[in-house]
Amino acid sequence: MRIHRRLGTLAAVLAVGATVAAAGAASSGSAGSPGASTSAGSPGSSVAMPAGAAPHAGTLLSGKTSSHVDADALEISSAATTSRTSAAPSGSPGYAYLAPTIIGQTPTGFNLWVDPRAKHHWIIARYTASTATALARLGIHARYRGYGLPAAAEGVVRVQEGVKGCGSNSSTVGMTWTYWNDLASGKEYVTHADVYLCPRLFRYGTWATQATVGHEIGHAMGLGHVPYRYHGGYQLMNPTVRRGVVTYRSGDKLGLIRLARQTAAIKVDIPPVGKLDSSSFQNDGTIDFRGWALLKFFKGDPVTISLVDNGAVVQQTNTSIVRQDVNASLDPGSRPHGYDMRVAWTGGKHKYCVRATSQLNPSASAQLGCVTWSS
């Protein structure tokens, strides 16, 4: 019995910031002061503040991340399983990607880690290391880092042993969660992944572990399933793991090489990263917006920051302020990545959003946060 299940989800990264009151700047208890509010569940929603209440500001950082989940079944090759796999349709490339919009991988490259708590960590580590070497030979920036379980982050691939996603079906031996982000072109690039090897995998020979580790890390790189024979042979990315097919085959390699080649060209299409840190009402009757933004792969280039009021751009500036906290964590040195903008408060209800745009590629932009102020 063969099981093949795919699930696509959309994840939003939401953060609600604390109230910011600058000493001597923000008003306190002034009648008619506007109220600012954000909602993690519904960005841009607002609640009017009662007269006399101190204004407060919340921040919302939102981003789009797509995730793909893939469950694989293990079957030993036989006449029955062979009959269920057809020859390649005319013009088939011999490979597939997890989504048709995926065109590359993170330019930072991938660091492959093995969970030291895994019961069969030694055999997992052996084949994770050999898979990283095979990927590097194809031009993929992949490096085996050894034992460890770092936090999920761009470029991190964590290989673990556990029951997550394995279910009760006796044929499921591996699950991979692969994540990808948007590019300015509307395409996407793979950023990181989590691989889980089911305990039942280790009932089979070491060949099964070698094949499954390579197959699952193939998903982590962005490859999808190839349910047909290519040039007369099975690929490692076939939905069925087979004895004798334990390393990447010709179709698999073509797909990986294409991803590696396209990765070199996507840096300029990656939108800025950043945040709207605070929004506060000032004694001079203005609302202040502060935050930061940068280009991950062009950190020396400025970013254009636009303030949008109810859908219309009302102010623009550059990232011209040094932010020591941002430099310490993302760009050691003293290059400026911060911004500070103010607009006069005119009363009513206003939804303010801050957008960062690459000056290298104006189509590469990202919304850093939104906040709604009301009288």
C-alpha positions as CSV (number, residue, x, y, z in Angstrom):
1,M,0.0,0.0,0.0
2,R,1.4,3.4,-0.9
3,I,0.5,6.6,0.8
4,H,1.2,10.0,-0.8
5,R,-0.1,13.1,1.0
6,R,0.6,16.7,0.4
7,L,-0.7,19.7,2.3
8,G,-0.1,23.4,1.6
9,T,-0.4,26.0,4.4
10,L,0.1,29.7,4.8
11,A,1.8,31.0,7.8
12,A,1.8,34.6,9.0
13,V,4.5,35.9,11.3
14,L,2.8,38.2,13.7
15,A,4.3,40.1,16.6
16,V,2.4,42.6,18.7
17,G,4.8,45.2,20.2
18,A,4.6,46.9,23.6
19,T,3.4,50.4,24.2
20,V,6.1,53.0,23.5
21,A,6.2,56.3,25.3
22,A,9.2,58.4,24.7
23,A,10.2,60.4,27.8
24,G,9.1,64.0,27.5
25,A,7.8,63.4,24.0
26,A,4.6,61.4,24.1
27,S,1.5,63.0,25.6
28,S,-0.2,61.5,28.6
29,G,-3.8,61.9,29.6
30,S,-4.6,64.7,27.1
31,A,-8.2,65.0,26.2
32,G,-8.8,64.1,22.6
33,S,-5.5,62.3,22.2
34,P,-5.9,59.7,19.4
35,G,-5.8,56.0,20.2
36,A,-3.7,53.5,18.3
37,S,-4.5,49.9,18.1
38,T,-3.5,46.8,16.2
39,S,-4.8,43.3,16.2
40,A,-2.6,40.2,15.7
41,G,-5.6,38.4,14.4
42,S,-6.9,41.1,12.0
43,P,-4.2,43.6,10.9
44,G,-5.4,47.1,10.8
45,S,-8.4,46.8,13.0
46,S,-9.0,49.6,15.5
47,V,-10.8,50.4,18.7
48,A,-11.5,54.1,19.4
49,M,-9.9,55.2,22.6
50,P,-12.0,57.0,25.2
51,A,-11.4,60.7,25.7
52,G,-8.6,61.4,28.1
53,A,-7.0,58.0,27.7
54,A,-3.2,58.0,27.2
55,P,-2.4,57.1,23.6
56,H,-0.7,53.8,23.0
57,A,0.8,52.1,19.9
58,G,1.1,48.5,18.9
59,T,3.1,47.1,16.1
60,L,2.3,44.3,13.8
61,L,5.0,42.5,11.8
62,S,3.5,40.3,9.1
63,G,5.1,38.2,6.5
64,K,4.1,35.4,4.2
65,T,5.7,32.0,4.3
66,S,4.4,29.0,2.4
67,S,5.0,25.6,3.8
68,H,4.7,22.2,2.1
69,V,4.3,18.9,3.9
70,D,5.0,15.6,2.2
71,A,4.5,12.1,3.5
72,D,6.5,9.3,1.9
73,A,5.8,5.6,1.9
74,L,8.4,2.8,1.8
75,E,7.9,-0.1,-0.5
76,I,10.4,-2.7,-1.6
77,S,10.5,-3.0,-5.4
78,S,8.4,-5.9,-6.8
79,A,6.4,-6.8,-9.8
80,A,3.4,-5.2,-8.2
81,T,5.1,-1.8,-7.4
82,T,6.8,-1.7,-10.8
83,S,3.4,-2.0,-12.5
84,R,2.1,1.1,-10.7
85,T,4.9,3.4,-12.1
86,S,4.6,4.4,-15.7
87,A,7.3,5.5,-18.1
88,A,7.9,9.3,-18.4
89,P,5.3,11.2,-20.4
90,S,6.7,12.8,-23.6
91,G,8.8,15.9,-22.7
92,S,9.0,15.2,-19.0
93,P,12.2,16.7,-17.4
94,G,12.8,13.9,-15.0
95,Y,12.3,16.1,-11.9
96,A,9.6,18.2,-10.2
97,Y,9.5,20.9,-7.6
98,L,7.3,21.1,-4.6
99,A,5.5,24.0,-6.2
100,P,5.6,25.4,-9.7
101,T,6.5,28.8,-8.4
102,I,9.8,27.6,-6.8
103,I,12.8,28.7,-8.8
104,G,15.7,28.7,-6.4
105,Q,17.0,28.3,-2.8
106,T,18.2,30.7,-0.1
107,P,21.5,32.3,-1.3
108,T,22.8,31.8,2.3
109,G,23.1,28.1,1.6
110,F,21.9,25.2,3.7
111,N,23.4,23.9,7.0
112,L,22.3,20.3,7.7
113,W,22.1,19.3,11.3
114,V,21.3,15.9,12.9
115,D,19.4,15.7,16.2
116,P,21.8,14.1,18.7
117,R,18.9,12.7,20.7
118,A,17.8,10.5,17.8
119,K,18.0,6.8,18.7
120,H,19.7,6.0,15.4
121,H,21.7,9.2,15.2
122,W,24.9,7.5,13.9
123,I,23.4,6.1,10.8
124,I,21.3,9.3,10.2
125,A,24.5,11.4,10.5
126,R,26.4,9.1,8.1
127,Y,23.9,9.5,5.3
128,T,23.1,13.1,6.0
129,A,26.8,13.9,5.6
130,S,27.0,11.9,2.4
131,T,23.9,13.6,1.0
132,A,25.4,17.0,1.8
133,T,28.5,16.0,-0.2
134,A,26.5,14.8,-3.1
135,L,24.5,18.1,-3.1
136,A,27.7,20.2,-3.0
137,R,29.0,18.4,-6.1
138,L,25.9,19.5,-8.0
139,G,26.4,23.1,-7.1
140,I,24.0,23.3,-4.1
141,H,25.4,25.3,-1.2
142,A,24.9,22.5,1.4
143,R,27.1,21.8,4.4
144,Y,26.9,19.0,7.0
145,R,27.3,20.6,10.4
146,G,27.1,17.6,12.6
147,Y,25.1,17.1,15.7
148,G,22.8,19.9,16.9
149,L,19.3,21.2,16.9
150,P,19.4,25.0,16.3
151,A,16.3,27.1,16.1
152,A,14.4,27.1,12.8
153,A,15.9,29.8,10.6
154,E,16.8,30.5,7.0
155,G,19.3,28.0,5.8
156,V,18.7,25.5,8.5
157,V,17.8,21.9,7.7
158,R,17.1,19.8,10.8
159,V,17.1,16.0,10.5
160,Q,15.3,14.3,13.4
161,E,13.9,10.9,14.3
162,G,10.3,10.9,15.6
163,V,6.7,10.1,15.0
164,K,5.6,13.6,13.9
165,G,3.5,13.2,10.8
166,C,4.2,9.5,10.6
167,G,0.7,8.4,11.5
168,S,-0.3,4.8,12.1
169,N,0.1,3.6,8.5
170,S,2.9,1.1,8.4
171,S,4.4,2.3,5.1
172,T,5.1,5.9,6.0
173,V,8.8,6.3,6.8
174,G,9.6,10.0,6.5
175,M,8.0,13.5,6.6
176,T,9.5,16.8,5.5
177,W,8.3,20.3,6.2
178,T,9.8,22.6,3.6
179,Y,9.3,26.4,3.7
180,W,9.7,29.0,1.0
181,N,9.4,32.8,0.7
182,D,8.2,35.2,-2.0
183,L,10.3,37.0,-4.6
184,A,9.5,40.3,-6.3
185,S,8.8,38.4,-9.5
186,G,6.0,36.4,-7.9
187,K,8.2,33.3,-7.8
188,E,9.5,31.7,-4.6
189,Y,12.7,30.4,-3.1
190,V,13.2,27.6,-0.5
191,T,14.5,28.9,2.9
192,H,14.6,26.0,5.4
193,A,13.2,22.6,6.3
194,D,12.5,20.0,9.0
195,V,12.9,16.3,8.2
196,Y,11.4,13.6,10.4
197,L,12.4,10.0,10.0
198,C,9.8,7.6,11.3
199,P,11.0,4.9,13.8
200,R,9.6,2.1,11.6
201,L,12.2,3.1,8.9
202,F,14.9,1.4,11.0
203,R,13.3,-2.0,10.8
204,Y,14.6,-2.2,7.2
205,G,18.2,-2.4,6.1
206,T,20.7,0.5,6.0
207,W,19.8,0.9,2.3
208,A,16.4,2.1,3.3
209,T,17.9,4.7,5.7
210,Q,20.3,5.9,3.0
211,A,17.5,6.2,0.4
212,T,15.0,7.9,2.7
213,V,17.5,10.4,4.1
214,G,18.5,11.4,0.6
215,H,14.9,11.5,-0.6
216,E,13.7,13.7,2.3
217,I,16.6,16.1,2.0
218,G,15.7,16.3,-1.6
219,H,12.4,17.7,-0.5
220,A,14.2,20.1,1.8
221,M,16.0,21.4,-1.3
222,G,12.7,22.0,-3.1
223,L,12.3,18.8,-5.1
224,G,9.0,17.1,-5.4
225,H,8.0,13.6,-6.4
226,V,8.6,12.0,-9.8
227,P,6.0,9.2,-10.1
228,Y,7.4,7.9,-13.4
229,R,10.5,6.2,-14.8
230,Y,12.9,8.6,-16.4
231,H,15.2,7.2,-19.1
232,G,14.0,3.8,-18.1
233,G,14.9,4.1,-14.4
234,Y,13.5,5.1,-11.1
235,Q,14.6,8.4,-9.5
236,L,15.4,8.8,-5.8
237,M,12.5,11.2,-5.7
238,N,10.0,8.6,-6.7
239,P,7.2,8.3,-4.1
240,T,8.3,4.7,-3.5
241,V,11.7,4.2,-1.9
242,R,13.3,1.2,-3.6
243,R,16.3,-1.1,-2.9
244,G,19.0,-0.3,-5.3
245,V,17.9,3.4,-5.8
246,V,19.7,5.0,-2.9
247,T,21.4,8.1,-4.4
248,Y,20.3,10.9,-6.7
249,R,19.7,9.8,-10.3
250,S,19.9,11.7,-13.6
251,G,16.5,13.4,-13.3
252,D,17.0,14.3,-9.7
253,K,20.4,15.8,-10.5
254,L,18.9,17.9,-13.4
255,G,16.4,19.4,-11.0
256,L,19.0,20.2,-8.3
257,I,21.4,21.7,-10.8
258,R,18.7,24.0,-12.2
259,L,17.8,25.2,-8.7
260,A,21.5,25.9,-8.0
261,R,22.0,27.9,-11.2
262,Q,18.8,30.0,-10.6
263,T,19.7,30.7,-7.0
264,A,22.7,32.9,-8.1
265,A,20.3,35.3,-9.8
266,I,17.6,35.8,-7.2
267,K,19.4,37.9,-4.7
268,V,18.2,41.2,-6.2
269,D,14.6,39.9,-6.2
270,I,14.5,39.3,-2.4
271,P,12.4,42.0,-0.6
272,P,13.8,43.9,2.3
273,V,13.4,42.6,5.9
274,G,12.5,44.9,8.7
275,K,10.0,46.0,11.2
276,L,7.8,48.9,12.4
277,D,9.0,49.0,16.0
278,S,6.8,51.8,17.4
279,S,4.2,54.4,16.7
280,S,3.6,57.1,19.3
281,F,1.7,60.4,19.7
282,Q,3.9,63.4,20.3
283,N,3.4,66.6,22.3
284,D,3.7,68.6,19.1
285,G,0.6,66.9,17.6
286,T,2.4,64.5,15.4
287,I,2.5,60.7,15.2
288,D,6.0,59.2,15.1
289,F,6.9,56.0,13.3
290,R,10.2,54.3,14.0
291,G,11.7,51.0,12.8
292,W,14.4,49.4,10.6
293,A,14.9,47.7,7.3
294,L,17.7,46.2,5.2
295,L,18.5,44.0,2.2
296,K,19.9,40.7,3.4
297,F,22.3,40.4,0.5
298,F,23.0,44.0,-0.2
299,K,23.3,45.4,3.3
300,G,25.3,48.5,2.2
301,D,22.5,49.7,0.0
302,P,19.8,52.0,1.4
303,V,16.1,51.1,1.5
304,T,13.2,53.4,0.7
305,I,10.6,53.6,3.5
306,S,7.1,54.7,2.6
307,L,4.4,55.7,5.0
308,V,0.9,55.0,3.7
309,D,-2.2,56.6,5.2
310,N,-5.5,55.0,4.3
311,G,-3.9,53.6,1.1
312,A,-2.1,56.8,0.0
313,V,1.7,57.4,0.3
314,V,2.1,60.5,2.5
315,Q,5.8,60.4,3.2
316,Q,9.0,58.7,2.1
317,T,12.5,58.5,3.6
318,N,15.6,56.3,3.5
319,T,17.2,54.1,6.1
320,S,19.6,56.7,7.3
321,I,19.7,56.1,11.1
322,V,22.2,53.9,12.8
323,R,20.5,51.2,14.8
324,Q,23.1,49.5,17.1
325,D,20.7,46.7,17.9
326,V,20.2,45.8,14.3
327,N,23.9,46.1,13.5
328,A,24.7,43.8,16.4
329,S,22.3,41.0,15.2
330,L,22.3,41.4,11.4
331,D,25.1,43.7,10.1
332,P,28.1,44.2,12.4
333,G,29.5,47.7,12.0
334,S,27.9,51.1,11.8
335,R,25.9,51.1,8.6
336,P,22.5,52.8,8.9
337,H,19.3,50.7,8.8
338,G,16.9,52.7,10.9
339,Y,14.1,55.2,10.0
340,D,12.0,57.8,11.8
341,M,9.0,59.6,10.2
342,R,6.3,61.9,11.6
343,V,3.0,63.0,10.3
344,A,0.6,65.7,11.7
345,W,-2.5,64.2,13.4
346,T,-5.6,65.6,11.8
347,G,-8.2,63.5,13.7
348,G,-10.6,60.9,12.5
349,K,-9.5,57.4,11.7
350,H,-6.3,56.5,9.9
351,K,-4.7,53.2,9.0
352,Y,-1.0,53.7,8.6
353,C,1.2,51.1,7.0
354,V,5.0,51.2,6.5
355,R,6.5,49.6,3.4
356,A,10.2,49.0,2.6
357,T,11.3,49.0,-1.0
358,S,14.7,48.0,-2.5
359,Q,16.4,50.8,-4.4
360,L,18.2,48.1,-6.5
361,N,14.9,46.6,-7.6
362,P,11.8,48.8,-6.9
363,S,9.5,45.8,-7.5
364,A,11.0,44.1,-4.4
365,S,9.1,45.5,-1.4
366,A,7.7,44.3,1.8
367,Q,5.1,45.6,4.3
368,L,6.8,46.1,7.7
369,G,3.7,46.8,9.8
370,C,0.4,48.6,10.1
371,V,-1.3,50.5,12.9
372,T,-4.7,52.2,13.1
373,W,-5.1,55.5,15.0
374,S,-8.5,57.0,15.8
375,S,-9.7,60.0,17.7
